[in-house]
Structure formats: structure tokens, C-alpha cells
């Protein structure tokens, strides 16, 4: 029943694709938190750290480097998410600025516009004040 006058259903469409040998586009899978954790267990900590260092050493962009660092640390600590705050400003007026805020472990930075975390996610905290209150 190759050709019918009825609209094709999903099974017929699949059989037509298989018969015509059409190749569907393939996307490279992004490493998830569980695959990174499995890689850590399989390789051993030393090799995993060397792979992280090799990955970080080839990157010069602060934003993508921060994202990689936070993602790898959250995998190592088995955390659901993490944030990284950097000290910014003059000596008299320090602030904590998070270029990478609320990164979910294993989240792909390639899904975000520009290839890394968006600037809308930036959080600035005055020096001496905590995220939840005064320190």
C-alpha cells in the first residue's frame, strides 16, 4: 500500500522516508549533567580535571569561560545550579557582579542567543550586602 488517495499518517510517512532513503539532519548531542557525571566516574578525577583544564585553557572570552567554569563546578559538586560573582568597581566602591547567574547544570549555552549567557541575566550586589540581606 505505497500510494493511496488518503492523507498519509505517521506510519506511512515513516515508511516512505525509509523507502526513499532520505537522511534526516542530525544534531550533535550536547553533554548533559548526567553524561558529564558518568564521564567523571569512568575516567577518574585526574583525567576529568585535565579535560576541564584543557577545555578552559582554549577559551579567552570571559563570559563563556565563566559559564564553562560554573557548569563544570556544579557537575563536580553535584549541584542543580550555580552562580559566579566577580568583584568589580574601584577600591572605594566595590560591587559583586554576576556575569553568569543561575546556570542550571548541564544546560547548553548554545541554546542562548550569542552562544553564551545573555546580558539580561546580570546581577549586581553592593559590597557588604548579601544576596538575601546584609552581611
C-alpha atoms as one frame of an Amber mdcrd trajectory, in Angstrom:
protein
   0.000   0.000   0.000   2.518   2.514  -1.146   0.330   5.151  -2.745  -3.143
   5.976  -1.519  -5.611   8.760  -2.026  -5.963   9.196   1.729  -3.687  11.619
   3.565  -0.625   9.794   4.874  -0.409   9.064   8.557   2.811   8.980  10.533
   3.477   5.290   9.850   3.038   5.740   6.100   5.267   8.832   6.139   7.941
   6.923   8.015   7.801   4.029   5.569   8.068   6.463   2.632  11.114   8.097
   4.226  12.742   4.730   4.791  11.990   3.576   1.243  13.338   6.774  -0.311
  16.488   6.597   1.823  16.170  10.225   2.866  18.616  11.108   5.595  17.252
  13.329   8.308  19.584  16.040   9.645  21.496  15.063  12.762  22.475  17.429
  15.546  25.472  16.810  17.730  24.268  15.955  21.221  25.223  18.434  23.924
  26.763  16.913  27.021  24.292  16.811  29.881  24.918  16.798  33.595  24.480
  13.027  33.820  26.850  12.351  30.914  29.487  14.609  32.480  28.998  12.832
  35.804  29.320   9.435  34.091  32.464  10.678  32.358  33.859  11.709  35.762
  33.208   8.249  37.195  34.544   6.435  34.142  37.713   8.441  33.623  38.705
   9.094  37.161  39.012  12.518  38.729  42.519  13.243  37.453  41.647  12.732
  33.779  38.363  14.601  34.198  40.188  17.600  35.717  42.737  17.524  32.886
  39.918  17.587  30.328  38.316  20.542  32.130  41.635  22.418  32.233  42.219
  21.701  28.533  38.708  22.942  27.704  39.089  26.115  29.794  42.625  26.893
  28.572  41.461  27.230  24.967  38.834  29.878  25.756  39.624  33.599  26.047
  36.107  35.054  26.318  35.247  35.919  29.949  31.545  35.174  29.612  31.858
  31.744  28.003  34.792  30.881  30.291  32.697  31.808  33.337  29.823  29.707
  32.035  32.102  26.688  31.495  33.613  27.109  34.964  30.238  27.326  36.703
  28.864  24.381  34.733  31.872  22.164  35.495  31.914  23.088  39.190  28.198
  22.351  39.512  28.812  18.909  37.971  31.713  18.235  40.348  29.664  19.325
  43.374  26.542  17.527  42.101  24.560  20.782  42.343  21.389  21.592  40.406
  22.636  25.061  39.558  25.228  27.661  40.421  26.165  31.326  40.065  29.517
  33.092  39.880  30.025  36.600  41.269  33.088  38.703  40.398  34.331  41.767
  42.302  34.005  44.883  40.151  34.438  48.629  40.611  37.014  50.922  42.176
  38.762  50.296  45.512  36.388  52.620  47.322  33.226  51.289  45.687  33.341
  47.502  45.224  30.342  45.603  43.913  29.713  41.948  43.216  28.645  41.393
  39.626  27.392  38.095  38.314  28.045  37.750  34.600  26.735  34.185  34.859
  23.731  33.878  37.158  21.551  30.823  37.826  23.251  28.367  35.478  21.499
  25.018  35.532  23.992  22.205  35.487  24.371  20.681  32.049  22.395  23.478
  30.396  23.606  24.211  26.925  24.934  27.700  26.405  24.428  27.134  22.671
  20.668  27.461  23.119  21.060  31.074  24.203  21.487  33.916  21.707  25.104
  34.813  21.025  26.380  31.424  22.174  26.586  32.246  25.885  24.587  33.638
  28.760  22.532  36.707  27.961  23.344  40.108  29.457  19.798  40.333  30.871
  20.810  37.734  33.451  23.441  40.014  35.041  23.003  40.665  38.769  24.819
  43.409  40.709  25.046  43.337  44.515  26.566  46.230  46.511  29.657  45.431
  48.615  28.728  44.390  52.171  25.190  43.409  51.241  24.313  39.761  50.737
  22.013  38.335  48.130  19.413  37.746  50.859  20.342  40.648  53.159  23.191
  42.387  54.991  26.419  40.502  55.667
